[in-house]
């Protein structure tokens, strides 16, 4: 009976340790409430760009840059839309090409048109 309790305690402790995020995991998907965030890498990793929402239209080839200074154009891999707006991302400037809508308060670990988005607008 004592061996079973020890095994259950070890299993409980082990599961508890697995549930605690590592520092790398904790920083993934960092995005303030009310903002839309895009990331250079999949799963909310890599350099980030944030946008505070509203009725806007953006072309990423106009010089829009991530926090690390690199261009957003054709480089977005994941999106956390933590805003109250749905956002449409398109593969060409001025909302042309292939477009997908990302609903408010949603995460997309790997966008379908990986590293191809050139424009965004609220819908």
Secondary structure, DSSP 8 states (H G I E B T S, - for coil): -HHHHHHHHHHHHHHHHHHS--HHHHHTT---TT-EEEESSSTT-SSEEEE--SS-EEEGGGS-B-TTS-B-TT---EEEE-SSS-EEEEEEGGGEEEEEEE-TTEEESS-TTTT---EEEE-
